[in-house]
């Protein structure tokens, strides 16, 4: 953040400095080598210096080269070479500057000229990072050249060299030397301010504050004192020392006796401090005061840039963008305007305002197309579009950037990104071409080449070129030594094999990753993948080994959470319920916010339910539903909470759980089952009419389903019960049971139950003969089943006993005995009871066997 705004402010400052070096398109004039007169040499020197000061470096270079080539004497030649070297330095060509100075140093005999040569040589060496050599060039300014006009400037450069070395004591001594030898020079306080800034950057805060305090005292009444005070306040604010500095800062900003520069900067610092506290209304009000107080155009521009920053941070993105655009538009120099516009786009990108950033990059492209940096801007726009989820547009930007980029490494990176954007756009053929180009450009065996190879394989797979893609992945997976990309290839192969059901091959690939993994995350991912396959294959002990290894060796990796979850399931499926319970309880302590927590808590409810602790089961199920209402387990949890309440005979509570399920999750797959369960609960509460409504809802909403079959039977049961008070309800019950009997594909036990209940209704209606027929239909149907389900035993027994009772009531003892005999011979649980009844009839009524 600070770097960005420092660049913007630097650009703003440059805007009001000497005009920039404008592009010159005229062809070079032939260099004159004619001998110059003293007067001509003087004019060329004056012209060259003026052009240099105005930033017209090409013109300055031409005129000074003419002077050097045709100088009437060595002194003037050396003087021309000195200024030519300064032009080269300004054009960021320190090597040429040094070569020029070396070529003509012999003519610099006068001490003033020699001093300037020494200073300029030091500047050139400093620009090249040759700190020791630069310092050696400046040694003469301590004594030999101390009286020269350039001495303060040279000593300030020496102080900078010490700062670059972080030799703070050396820098302080040089600053003191400037102050002692050149007390009236502005270079002394300038050097001291630079030292304070360098100390602050190096986190030598106490030393920086001491330096600033000395400036404030030594230059009291001067602008330097005010600047030092502001810099000290800025540093203290950065340290978080707000209470003791904000009041002083406000006082300085409001003090009209201080210079406008100081007040403007003070207001700006207050505004930035308020902005850091997110007090944007006050910050914006204060920055407007800074703009109003600033008389210097550069400072006003700085404050406007700061205001734009505050607007962006406060969420007033459009207003901030417009202001910064306006600032850029006021700059006469396109290069600096472009820099400001690019800074705006970069800042929006840093703030993750991707659509806005993309728009500002486009503004730059519309205004400065073809300017230096176009490839960089296109790349920035591509990234903003990619991050905004607009991969097709990102691909277009990356394609243009790659075409313009001249640096091979950057061009390679852009081709990779181009491929990624096209892949994300599902333009797999184009992605394949981009990755192939990246592969061709990347050094053989490099990370970039292997990455391109991996993405090329993915493109081939998406294009249906499965064999080519898998061969490429296989080659990558066998790369020696193993790399993150070779392991990624092996993981991808494992996933492909897993998807097609080749589980053993998948296990082999994941195992190769486990054997070669260099860092915990990839190793844990491979172990988890292998463990999950083993779990699917029923190899729970082997799966447990993988999950446990993750827990023991890689506890801080992402897969550790799921591995801990799966350990509980492995224990459960291995029949170790106590261990499973312990692992699940520990999981909730270790990962309370886990995505698996609802499943674990649901299982704990199941565990309690299955072990007969229905109260605990209800509590746990209800908690899952309450705490995870948007998770898939919520509806199931409410259903089982109702079942657990029913098991405790808490029918009202059960009904509340079922009502909640149907209200919150009307599309739940459990709806039919829930309506059935609710009907049963209402039946237990004696609310048979309400229960019938629940069963009817199942019948209407879910016809031709197993639940509908059950609902017809339960509805008949309610109607039968109501028939005890209203006999007409037996007819309704009879219709319900007969409807169930007519269902094609109804399971045998349900058909037998319905048949028995039809007989029971007929018996209640006084139609004994018809009831007997129905009872015996059930008996004969059961006996004809080769392997009747266990659930059918009870209906066979009840039907047989009901039929026998009717025969007994009619005095048909032999017929009754024969019916009991069929039950006795069937081997059902009631066989002994049936035999006893048969024997009693034969004994009491002399019935023959």
Secondary structure, 3 states (H helix, E strand, C coil): CHHHHHHHHHHHHHHCCCCCCCCCCCCCCCCCCCCCCHHHHHHHHHHHHHHHHCCCHHHHHHHHHHHHHHCCCHHHHHHHHHHHHHHHHHCCCHHHHHHHHHHHHHHCCCHHHHHHHHHHHHHHHHHCCCHHHHHHHHHHHHCCCCCCCCHHHHHHHHHHHHHHCCCHHHHHHHHHHHHHHCCCCHHHHHHHHHHHHHHHHCCCHHHHHHHHHHHHHHCCCCHHHHHHHHHHHHHHHHCCCCHHHHHHHHHHHHCCCCCHHHHHHHHHHHHHHHHHCCCHHHHHHHHHHHHHHCCCHHHHHHHHHHHHHHHHHHCCHHHHHHHHHHHHHHCCCHHHHHHHHHHHHHHHHHCCCHHHHHHHHHHHHHHHCCCCCHHHHHHHHHHHHHHCCCHHHHHHHHHHHHHHCCCHHHHHHHHHHHHHHHHHCCCHHHHHHHHHHHHHHCCCCCHHHHHHHHHHHHHHHHCCCHHHHHHHHHHHHCCCCCCHHHHHHHHHHHHHHHHCCCHHHHHHHHHHHHHHCCCHHHHHHHHHHHHHHHHHCCCHHHHHHHHHHHHHHCCCCCHHHHHHHHHHHHHHHCCCHHHHHHHHHHHHHHCCCCCCHHHHHHHHHHHHHHCCCHHHHHHHHHHHHHHCCCCCHHHHHHHHHHHHHHHCCCHHHHHHHHHHHHHHCCCCCCHHHHHHHHHHHHHHCCCHHHHHHHHHHHHHHCCCCHHHHHHHHHHHHHHHHHCCCCCHHHHHHHHHHHHHHHCCCCCHHHHHHHHHHHHHHHHHCCCHHHHHHHHHHHHHHHHHCCCCCHHHHHHHHHHHHHHHHHHHHCCCHHHHHHHHHHHHHHCCCCHHHHHHHHHHHHHHHCCCC
